[in-house]
Structure formats: structure tokens, C-alpha cells
Amino acid sequence: MQIKLIQGDITKITCDAIVNAANSRLAGGGGVDGAIHRAGGPIIAEQCRSIRETEGGCPTGEAVVTDAGNLPARYVIHTVGPIWSGGFNNEAELLASCYRKSLALAEKLKLQSIAFPNISTGIYSYPKQQAAEIAFNTVKESGTRLQHVQTIIFVCFDDENYRIYKSLLEQ
């Protein structure tokens, strides 16, 4: 398994699946979620609406998949990260679950590459250093069990997250 780091826009990444830091209603929103819905086109919203109607949305720590529409990826894996509330409401386990469940879906679909944004560090206010450590450690631990996923890409939109992930990758 290879871990890569890119600073940029996840909607421009060519790979099998990009991960969306979604809300539980899968309704599109701000940040990476809004960018993915806008760039991917109406098919993503239509498939999210269908998931809402059949499953009621996506609970925190879980993941669902849709087609990627106009994006250069094949799929979008939508996962709902926890809202930071001081670390006393199981936030670390829920965040780790986002990465595990997303990787499990990628494995189920026999995908070779997946790109992650910095889940929960935007409007959900998860401390960036802690979130990065959880993401990195969870991916490394899960990597030993992956058969299909060969490349995991962390895509950092902002300078601060990029520096944090770069430091973790160099260790």
C-alpha cells in the first residue's frame, strides 16, 4: 500500500474513489461536500436522495457510495464525520470509523485507489492535528488488511493540514 499526499482540490483528483465529508442527510452543503456536489453534477444529488429515502441518510461514522458523475473519479464515498464537542462524545472512534468504513467500501468494490479529504476539520471543528493523527493511524492499521486498495491519497486543501500530514508522512 502506498500513501500519497497532495495539496489541492479533491474534485480534481483522478482515482477510483474520492471521499466526501458529508452531512448525515447527504444533502450537500459547504466545504468539500458542496464542492463535490457542484463538480459532480446532479447524479450525485439524485443518488444521495435515493439513499436518504431508503436508508434515512448516513449516520456519523458510517459511509455510503454513489457514482461520481462529472468528477474524474469513478465513485464518491460519502462519510459523516463527528462534530467536535471537546472529545467527550466518542469523536475519535467515530472519526476513525469514517476511514475504516470508507476503506471497507473501497475493498468491497475492488477499487485500487482512494482519496480522502481532511474529514471533520472544517465546519465540524475537529482539531486538525488530532484529526490527522487519527486519519493517518487508521489508514496505516487498515492497510495491512487491504487486498485491493493499493494507493491512498490524502488531499489537503489548506496549508495547515498539508503541513501536518507532511510531518506525519515523514515520520
N, C-alpha and C positions, 0 to 999 in steps of 0.2 A: 504494500500500500504506500502510495506517495501522497504527502501533504504539501499543498502549494498555498501561497499567499499572494493575493492580488489587491492592489488599491484601485478601486474604481466602482463602476455601476454594475450591479449583478444582472441587470436586464440585458447587458451586452455580452455576457459570458456564454460561450459555446461549450455545452456539455450535455450529458444525458438528462440531468435534472437540476433545477435550481430550487432552493428552499425559500419559501415565503414566510416571513414573520407576520403571521396573520392574526386577526382577532377571532374570537370564538364563533362569531356569526358568519365568518368567511365573507364579509360584506365589502371588502376593500376598505381602504382608509388612507392614512397618511404614511409618510416614510416609505420604506421598501415595499410595503403592502400596496399602497397606492401606485407606486411606480410600476410594479409588476402587473397590476390590473390594467393600467393605462397602456403599457407597452405590449402586453399580450393580446389585447383586444377582447371583444365580447364573449368569446368562447369560455374564457376563464370564469367570468361572472356567471354565465349560464350554468356551467358545471358546478360552481360553488352553490348556486341557488338550488340545484338538484340535490346536492349533499345536505343542505340545510333542511330541505323538505323531507328527505328520507331519514336523516340521522340527527336532525336538530342542530347541526353545526359541528364544531370540533372543540372538545374540552381542552383546557390547559394541560400541556404536556403530551398531547396526542398529535397525530399527523394524518392527513388525507392527501390524495393525489388528484390532479386534474391534468388535462392536456396543457401544453404551453402556448397554444395559439400562435401569435406572431413572434414570439421570442425565439432566440437561436438555440434554445434547449428543447428537448422532447417533452418533458414533463415539468410541472410545478408541484412540489411537495409543500403543502401548507401546514405549518405547525404553530401552535399557540403557546407563546412563552408566558411566564408568570409576570405579573405586575409586582415590582419591588415594594415590599412593605416592611423593610427593616431586617429581613432574613429570618423572620419568626414564623412564617407560614409555608414552610416546605419549599421555598422558592428554588433552592439549589437542586433538589431532587427533581422538581418539575422542569427546570431548565435542562438538566442532564437528559431527562426523558425526551425532550424535544429532539435532541441529537440522536439518541438511540432509536426512537420511533421513525425518524426520517431515514436513517440508515437501514432500518429493517424494511421499510417500504422499497428503498432502492434495491436492496438484495432480492426482495420478492419479485420485483420487475426485471431482475437480472441486469441492472444498469452498471456501467463501468465507472462513471464519473458523476460527482455531485458537488454543487457549490452552495455554501452556507453564508448567509449574512450574519451580522452580529445581533443575534436574537435577544430581544427584551432590553437592549441598551439605549433605545431611542425614547419614545414617549412612555414606555413602561419603566424607565428609570433604573434598571438594574445597574449596579456599579460595574463599569467597563472592565476593570482588572479582574474582578471576581468572575464575571460572565465569561471572559476569555479563558481563564484557567479551567472553568467547568467545561467549556466547549472543547478545548484542546485535550484535556484529560479524558473526557468521554469518548472522543473520536479515537484517540490512541488506544484506549482499552477495548473499544468495539472493533477496532481494526484487526485485531488478532482473530476474530471470528468471521470476518468478511470473506466470501468466496468470489463474488462478482465485482464489487466496488474496488477499483484499483487506484482511483485518484479522488482525493477530497480537497476541495478548494475553499479556503476562507477568503471571502470578498469583503474588504473593509472600505466603506465609503469615506470615512473621515480619517484625518491624520492620527488622532489619538488612538483609535482602535488599531490602526495599521502598526503603529509603534509598539503597542502592547503585544500584538500577535507576532510581530517580527522578533521581539525579545523572547517570547515563549518558543518559537520555532528554532531559534539559535541555541537554546539551552540543550 
